[in-house]
Amino acid sequence: MRFKNYFISSFKNLSKFELSLWLSSIIIVSCSFIFSHSKDYLTLIASLIGVTALIFVAKGYVIGQILTVVFSVFYGIISFYFQYYGEMITYLGMTSPIAILSVISWLKHPYKKTSEVEVNKMSRKQIIFMLILTAVVTFVFYLILKYLDTANLFFSTLSITTSFLASYLTFMRSPFYGIGYALNDIILIILWILASIQNLSYISMVICFVMFFINDFYGFFNWQRIKKRQRKN
């Protein structure tokens, strides 16, 4: 019951623009699914969970990270069906676990005991460590994906790089998580366009990540506003 009340109150705290952005995303994603004549309802469910997660992450609410974990599981299954093993491994083996860690991190760092997370500024050492770790993760996953004969190896590997950066920045509560995910969205748009050439039913995934891109860019913008407000107070 407490979780239900928290979920409802989180929706009530959305501004008119944020509510409009969420509703627009839901409608556009649903329409793209209907007009694609796809019967893959798992793709639709994943997309709807994804856009809902993003609007709450943009608000700095931990419910967004919880929904990200759920989305990662769904998206990993979808990627497996299309042999995008890079995406499957990334979301099930990296994005989902980091999202779980982010839930813990965000719960430990609320802003003045509110539902909003406290925005963090990374130190130079933390940034250097992040970049080194990203390079190592990218190289290791590249070898794995090459061994698995992953489709579109270059973009799949690049997706791992951007996804890890975005996930790590989210865990560190940095406003730049939005830029990381926006870059990852561009890579995923390319990947699913390539998939749609072979199967038009995947065009709904292209639309999905276009909406993700818009939401992630807004997330970066809103977190900058949150950071200024928190520092001012």
N, C-alpha and C positions, 0 to 999 in steps of 0.2 A: 504493500500500500504506500509506503514511504517513497519507493522508487517511482511509482505511478504519479504521485503528487509532485515529485521532483521533475519528472518528465513534462508534466502539464505546465508547471510553473516556468520551466525553461522556455517553452513555446510562448508563454505569455510575456516573457521578457524580451522577445524579439521585437526590433523596431519595425515600423511599417515597411521600410525598404527591405529589411532582412526577411520579413514574412513574404513580401512580394517576390523576392529573389528565390526563396524556397519553393513557393507555389509555382512560379514560372518554370523552375527546374523540374519539378514533379510533372507538370503538364507536358512540357516539351519531351522529356524522356519517355513518358507514357505514350504520347502520340507517335513518336518515332518507332516504338515497339509495335503499336497497332498497325501502322502503315507499312511496316516491313514484312507483315504477314508471318512473323516468327512465332513459333510455339514454344520457344525456349523461355519459359517463365522464370527460370532461375536467373537469367540475365536481367530481366525486368526487376525482380526482387532485389538483386545486388545493386542495381543502378539507383533504385529508390532509397535503399539504405545508405548508399554512398553519398548522395546529395543531401540527405538529412544529417548525416554525420558531419559533413563539411560546414554546414551553417552553424552548428553548435561549436565546432572547433574554432570557427572564425570569431565566436563570442567568447572563447576561452573557457567553455564549460566542459567538464570531464565527461559528460554524457556523450560528447562527440567522439572521444577516444574509445569509449565502450562500443559505440556503433561502428567505429573503424575496425575493431577486432572482428566483429560479425561480418562486415563487408569483405574483409581480407579472406575469410574462409570461403565465402561464396565466390569471390573473384578467382581464388586459387583453383577451385573446381572447374569453373568456366575455362580458364586458361589451359587446364589439363586436357579438356576435350579437344581444343584446337592445337594441341602440341606446342603451346607457348610455355615450355618448361621453365624458361627464365622467369616469366611472370608468376607461374605457379610456385616455384621455389622462393621467389622474392617475397610474395605476399604471405605464404604459409610459414616459411622458415625465417623471415626477417621482419617484414612490416607488421605482421600480427604479434610476434613476441615483443617487438619494440613498442607497439601500441599498448600492450599490457603493462610494460614498464612505465610508459607515459601516464597511464591511469594512476599508478602508484605515485609517480613523481608529482602529478598535478594535485592529487589528494593531499600530499604532504606540503604543498606550497600554495594554499589558497590566499587570495588577496584580502587581508583583514577579515578572515573568517566568513567570506562571502562565497557564492558559487563560482566566482570568477577566479581564474588562475593568476598567480603573480608572474608578470612578464620578467624574463631574465635577460641580462646582457652577458654574452659569452666573453671570456678573457682571451687574450692572444694565444696562450698556451692551449686552451680548450679548442680553439679554431684549428691550430696546427695539428693537434692530436686527431681531430675529426677528419681532416684532409688526408692524413697518413692512413688512418683506419679505412677511409673510403677507398683509397688506392688499393689497399690489401684485399678488401672485400671484393672489389671489382675484378681483380686479377684471379682470385680463387674461383669466383663464380663463372668467370669467362672460361676457365679450364673445364669446369663441370658442364657448362652449357655446350661447349664444343664437343665434349665426349658424348653428350646425349643427342648430338646432331639437331640442335634446336633451330626451329624456323627463324629466319631473319636474325641471325646471330649478332650482327653489329648493333641493331636497334635494341635487341633483347638485353645485351650487355650494358648498353648505355642507359637503359631503363633501370637496371640494378643500381648504377651509380647515382642517378638522380633520386631514385626511391630511397636509397639508404641515407643520402644527405638530408632529404626531406624528413624522414622518420627520426633521424638523430637530432635535427634542429627542433622538431616537435617535442622530443623527450627533454631537450635542454630548455624548453619554453622560450624559444627565440622567435621573434616576429618574422624572421626570414624563412621560417618553415613554409610559408605561403609561396615564396619564390621557388623554393625547392620542388614543391608539389606542382607548381605551374609548369616548370620545365619538364617534370615527369609526365604531366598531362600531354604535352606536345609530342613526346616520344610515343606515348600510348595511342594518341590519335593517329600517328603514322602507322603504328603496328596494326591497329584495327582497320585502317583503310586498306592495307595490304591483305588482311584477312577477308574483308568485304568484297574484294575483287574475285575471290574464289567462292564466297558464300554471302549473298546480299543480306541474309538474316542478321549478320554482324554489324550492319550499318547502325543499328541501335546503340552499339557500344561506342561507335565514333561520336554520335550525338551525346552520349553519356559523358564522355571525357571532355567534350567541348564545354558542357555545363560545369564539369568539375574545374576546368581551367578558369572559368569566370568566377566560381565560388572561391577558389584558392587565391586568386588575385585580390578578391575582396577581403579575404582573410588577412593577407599581408597588410593591406590598407587599414583594416580595422584594428589589428594588433598594434600598429604604430600609434593610432589614436588612444588605445588602451594604455600603452606604455607612457605616453605623455601625461595622460590623466592621473595614472598611478604615481608617477614621479612628482607631479604637481601637488598631489595630496599628501 
